[in-house]
Amino acid sequence: MSPILETERLVLRSPTLSDATAIAAGVGDWQVAKNLARVPHPYTQSDAEALLARVGVTADLVLGITLKCGAAYIGGCGAHVCADGAYEIGYWLARPYWGFGYASEAARAVVNYAFEVLRATYLVAGWFDDNPNSGRVLQKLGFVPAGVSLRDCLARRERIFCHDMILEPAMLTAPIGVSPVERRSLQP
Ligand SMILES: CC(C)(COP(=O)(O)OP(=O)(O)OC[C@H]1O[C@@H](n2cnc3c(N)ncnc32)[C@H](O)[C@@H]1OP(=O)(O)O)[C@@H](O)C(=O)NCCC(=O)NCCS
C-alpha cells in the first residue's frame, strides 16, 4: 500500500489516472524535463498514462505532490530502488510552483519515510550542473557531495555533468521554516 504523507502545506499521495493531464502539463515543460534523467521530450498525455500504469508494479515509491489548500496537483516526488538496495530520491514541480520551498518540504517527507519506514541506510540523489536549485534542495536536507558523473538525460538526448549526493540518517538536518506535522499513514 502506498503511503499518504502529510506536511504543513502538502499532501503526498499515490497518483491516479485523473492526474495524467497535470503530470503531462508539468513534465511536458522543457524547463522541467531537461532537469530530469528519465523523461522524454515532448512528454504527452499517453506518456503520463504509461507512467501511472507502472505505479505499484515496482518497489519504487511514486507519489504525487498536491497542495493542501485547493488540492492542486503540483508535482511528483519519490524514491527509486537502486541495484545495490539504496534509494535514489527524485522530485519535480510544475513551474508556477517553483520558489515556495515546496520541493524541499516534499523531499523531506520522502526522506523521512525512506529512513523510518523503508529502513534505508543511506539515500542518493543527483543534480545536473546547470540546475543548482535542485542542488540547494538536497543541501538543505543535509545531502553532501559524493562525486561527479556523466548521466544520460533522455529529454536532452545527451550525457550531462551530474553532481552525485548522499545522505545518511545522522546527516539529516532539522527543518527550517515549514516542517512535516503529521504522517497520516506509515504503511509501505
Ligand atoms: C528543482 C526544483 C524541484 C526546486 O523546487 P522549489 O520548490 O522551487 O525549491 P525551493 O523553493 O526549495 O528552492 C530551492 C532553491 O532554489 C533556488 N530558488 C528557487 N526559486 C528561486 C527563485 N525564484 N529565484 C532564485 N532562486 C530560487 C534557491 O536557491 C532555493 O534555495 P533557498 O530556499 O535556500 O533560497 C524545481 O525547480 C523543479 O521542479 N525543477 C525541474 C525539475 C527538477 O529539477 N527536478 C530535480 C531533478 S534532480
The ligand as a MOL file (V3000), in Angstrom:
LIG
                    3D

  0  0  0     0  0            999 V3000
M  V30 BEGIN CTAB
M  V30 COUNTS 48 50 0 0 0
M  V30 BEGIN ATOM
M  V30 1 C 14.4730 21.9750 -8.6230 0
M  V30 2 C 13.0510 22.2180 -8.1340 0
M  V30 3 C 12.4390 20.9110 -7.6840 0
M  V30 4 C 13.1290 23.1960 -6.9580 0
M  V30 5 O 11.8130 23.3550 -6.4410 0
M  V30 6 P 11.4420 24.5810 -5.4600 0
M  V30 7 O 10.1950 24.2540 -4.7650 0
M  V30 8 O 11.4960 25.8320 -6.2580 0
M  V30 9 O 12.6250 24.5390 -4.4370 0
M  V30 10 P 12.7940 25.5080 -3.2150 0
M  V30 11 O 11.7150 26.5570 -3.2040 0
M  V30 12 O 13.0220 24.6940 -2.0080 0
M  V30 13 O 14.1190 26.2770 -3.6220 0
M  V30 14 C 15.3490 25.6250 -3.7110 0
M  V30 15 C 16.4120 26.6520 -4.0710 0
M  V30 16 O 16.1950 27.1000 -5.4130 0
M  V30 17 C 16.5450 28.4750 -5.5200 0
M  V30 18 N 15.3580 29.1850 -5.9700 0
M  V30 19 C 14.0990 28.7260 -6.0140 0
M  V30 20 N 13.2930 29.6590 -6.5260 0
M  V30 21 C 14.0440 30.7110 -6.7980 0
M  V30 22 C 13.7840 31.9880 -7.3580 0
M  V30 23 N 12.5430 32.3500 -7.7360 0
M  V30 24 N 14.8030 32.8480 -7.5210 0
M  V30 25 C 16.0460 32.4920 -7.1510 0
M  V30 26 N 16.3610 31.2870 -6.6060 0
M  V30 27 C 15.3810 30.4230 -6.4460 0
M  V30 28 C 17.0320 28.9240 -4.1820 0
M  V30 29 O 18.4340 28.7580 -4.1340 0
M  V30 30 C 16.3690 27.9290 -3.2470 0
M  V30 31 O 17.0940 27.7200 -2.0850 0
M  V30 32 P 16.7880 28.6350 -0.7820 0
M  V30 33 O 15.4970 28.1540 -0.2210 0
M  V30 34 O 17.9190 28.3500 0.1130 0
M  V30 35 O 16.6980 30.0460 -1.2320 0
M  V30 36 C 12.1610 22.8370 -9.2390 0
M  V30 37 O 12.8080 23.9680 -9.7230 0
M  V30 38 C 11.8910 21.8580 -10.3620 0
M  V30 39 O 10.9360 21.1140 -10.3240 0
M  V30 40 N 12.7370 21.8760 -11.4050 0
M  V30 41 C 12.5790 20.9930 -12.5520 0
M  V30 42 C 12.7460 19.5030 -12.2030 0
M  V30 43 C 13.9920 19.2650 -11.3660 0
M  V30 44 O 14.9810 19.9610 -11.4770 0
M  V30 45 N 13.9290 18.2190 -10.5260 0
M  V30 46 C 15.0660 17.8160 -9.7400 0
M  V30 47 C 15.9230 16.9100 -10.5440 0
M  V30 48 S 17.4080 16.4740 -9.6750 0
M  V30 END ATOM
M  V30 BEGIN BOND
M  V30 1 1 1 2
M  V30 2 1 2 3
M  V30 3 1 2 4
M  V30 4 1 2 36
M  V30 5 1 4 5
M  V30 6 1 5 6
M  V30 7 2 6 7
M  V30 8 1 6 8
M  V30 9 1 6 9
M  V30 10 1 9 10
M  V30 11 2 10 11
M  V30 12 1 10 12
M  V30 13 1 10 13
M  V30 14 1 13 14
M  V30 15 1 14 15
M  V30 16 1 15 16
M  V30 17 1 15 30
M  V30 18 1 16 17
M  V30 19 1 17 18
M  V30 20 1 17 28
M  V30 21 1 18 19
M  V30 22 1 18 27
M  V30 23 2 19 20
M  V30 24 1 20 21
M  V30 25 1 21 22
M  V30 26 2 21 27
M  V30 27 1 22 23
M  V30 28 2 22 24
M  V30 29 1 24 25
M  V30 30 2 25 26
M  V30 31 1 26 27
M  V30 32 1 28 29
M  V30 33 1 28 30
M  V30 34 1 30 31
M  V30 35 1 31 32
M  V30 36 2 32 33
M  V30 37 1 32 34
M  V30 38 1 32 35
M  V30 39 1 36 37
M  V30 40 1 36 38
M  V30 41 2 38 39
M  V30 42 1 38 40
M  V30 43 1 40 41
M  V30 44 1 41 42
M  V30 45 1 42 43
M  V30 46 2 43 44
M  V30 47 1 43 45
M  V30 48 1 45 46
M  V30 49 1 46 47
M  V30 50 1 47 48
M  V30 END BOND
M  V30 END CTAB
M  END
